[in-house]
Amino acid sequence: MTDKNKFHGDVGRFLTGQDARSRTARYKRYKQEKGYKPDTFARAEFFGINRINKLLGRKDCVGIRIYYGKTHEDVDGNVVDDGQGELKSRLVLVGVRADGTDIFDDPTGRKDPGDGDALGDGFECPRHCGNPPSSL
């Protein structure tokens, strides 16, 4: 049974810049120790504020859940049909209700108007990083 007070707008904590850099650097080192070259694995995805605000603005939304997902992409990063291109790890952002359910997840099997949307296919880093600090 889900604790109804568990999901609210203040879950999570802010990190210092140093802690954030340390965590992302640790991930990068781990991937390189596993044999990946620095620019061959995803380090992040960028999502625009308008898209995030639309997701947060959905009825009953108290926050966002971020899933790890997979999709097939061509060499330019465009989504292609299943079985074509390369299967890549990508993030999927979903609005969440106070009871912990995903907004697109309607237990009655009906979709409410405005529900059903999730956010994905952000700009993947390193392809679209700009010039991040070397630790990111």
C-alpha positions as CSV (number, residue, x, y, z in Angstrom):
1,M,0.0,0.0,0.0
2,T,1.4,3.4,-1.0
3,D,1.8,6.1,1.6
4,K,-0.3,8.9,0.3
5,N,2.0,11.5,1.9
6,K,5.1,10.1,0.2
7,F,4.6,11.8,-3.1
8,H,4.6,15.6,-3.0
9,G,6.3,18.6,-4.4
10,D,9.3,18.6,-2.0
11,V,10.7,15.1,-2.6
12,G,14.4,15.1,-3.4
13,R,17.2,17.4,-2.2
14,F,19.3,20.0,-3.9
15,L,22.9,19.0,-4.4
16,T,25.9,21.2,-4.2
17,G,27.7,21.8,-7.5
18,Q,30.6,19.8,-6.1
19,D,28.4,16.8,-5.2
20,A,26.7,16.9,-8.7
21,R,30.1,17.1,-10.5
22,S,31.5,14.2,-8.3
23,R,28.5,12.0,-9.1
24,T,28.6,12.6,-12.8
25,A,32.4,12.2,-12.9
26,R,32.1,8.9,-11.1
27,Y,29.6,7.7,-13.7
28,K,31.9,8.8,-16.5
29,R,34.9,7.0,-14.9
30,Y,32.8,3.8,-14.4
31,K,31.8,3.8,-18.1
32,Q,35.4,4.3,-19.2
33,E,36.6,1.5,-16.9
34,K,34.1,-0.7,-18.6
35,G,35.8,0.1,-21.9
36,Y,33.6,2.9,-23.3
37,K,35.4,5.8,-25.0
38,P,34.4,9.2,-23.6
39,D,32.1,10.3,-26.5
40,T,30.4,6.9,-27.1
41,F,27.9,6.7,-24.2
42,A,25.1,9.0,-23.1
43,R,25.9,11.2,-20.1
44,A,22.8,13.3,-20.0
45,E,19.7,14.5,-21.9
46,F,18.4,18.0,-22.1
47,F,14.7,18.8,-22.0
48,G,13.3,22.3,-22.6
49,I,11.5,24.2,-19.8
50,N,8.3,24.6,-21.8
51,R,8.0,20.8,-22.2
52,I,8.8,20.2,-18.5
53,N,6.3,22.9,-17.4
54,K,3.6,21.3,-19.6
55,L,4.3,17.9,-18.0
56,L,4.2,19.5,-14.5
57,G,1.0,21.4,-15.4
58,R,-1.1,18.3,-15.9
59,K,-4.1,17.8,-13.6
60,D,-3.0,16.3,-10.2
61,C,0.7,16.4,-11.1
62,V,2.9,16.7,-8.0
63,G,6.3,15.8,-9.6
64,I,8.1,13.9,-12.3
65,R,9.3,10.3,-12.4
66,I,12.2,9.6,-14.7
67,Y,12.4,6.2,-16.2
68,Y,15.3,4.6,-18.1
69,G,14.1,3.3,-21.5
70,K,15.3,2.0,-24.8
71,T,14.5,3.1,-28.3
72,H,15.9,2.3,-31.8
73,E,17.8,5.2,-33.3
74,D,19.7,5.8,-36.6
75,V,23.3,7.2,-36.6
76,D,21.9,10.8,-36.4
77,G,19.9,10.0,-33.3
78,N,16.5,9.9,-35.0
79,V,14.0,7.4,-33.7
80,V,13.4,4.6,-36.2
81,D,11.2,1.5,-36.3
82,D,11.9,-1.3,-33.9
83,G,14.7,-3.6,-35.1
84,Q,16.3,-0.8,-37.2
85,G,19.3,1.3,-36.2
86,E,20.8,0.8,-32.8
87,L,19.0,0.2,-29.6
88,K,19.9,3.2,-27.3
89,S,19.2,4.0,-23.7
90,R,17.0,7.1,-23.3
91,L,15.2,8.9,-20.5
92,V,11.4,9.0,-20.3
93,L,9.8,11.7,-18.0
94,V,6.3,11.1,-16.7
95,G,4.1,13.2,-14.5
96,V,3.1,11.6,-11.1
97,R,0.0,12.0,-8.9
98,A,0.1,12.4,-5.1
99,D,-0.9,8.7,-4.8
100,G,2.3,7.7,-6.7
101,T,0.6,6.7,-10.0
102,D,1.9,7.8,-13.3
103,I,-0.4,10.2,-15.0
104,F,-0.6,8.2,-18.1
105,D,-1.4,5.1,-16.1
106,D,-5.2,5.1,-15.8
107,P,-6.3,2.0,-13.8
108,T,-9.8,2.1,-15.4
109,G,-8.3,1.6,-18.8
110,R,-9.6,5.0,-20.0
111,K,-7.5,7.9,-20.8
112,D,-8.5,11.3,-19.3
113,P,-8.3,14.3,-21.6
114,G,-4.8,15.7,-21.5
115,D,-3.3,12.6,-19.9
116,G,-1.3,10.0,-21.8
117,D,1.7,12.2,-22.6
118,A,5.3,11.6,-21.4
119,L,8.4,13.4,-22.3
120,G,11.3,11.8,-24.2
121,D,13.8,12.2,-27.0
122,G,15.7,15.1,-25.3
123,F,19.0,16.3,-26.7
124,E,21.5,13.6,-25.8
125,C,24.9,14.5,-24.4
126,P,27.7,14.3,-25.7
127,R,26.1,15.0,-29.1
128,H,24.4,18.2,-27.9
129,C,26.4,19.1,-24.8
130,G,27.8,22.4,-25.8
131,N,31.0,22.7,-23.7
132,P,30.3,21.1,-20.3
133,P,32.9,21.0,-17.7
134,S,35.2,18.0,-18.2
135,S,33.8,16.2,-15.2
136,L,30.3,16.1,-16.7
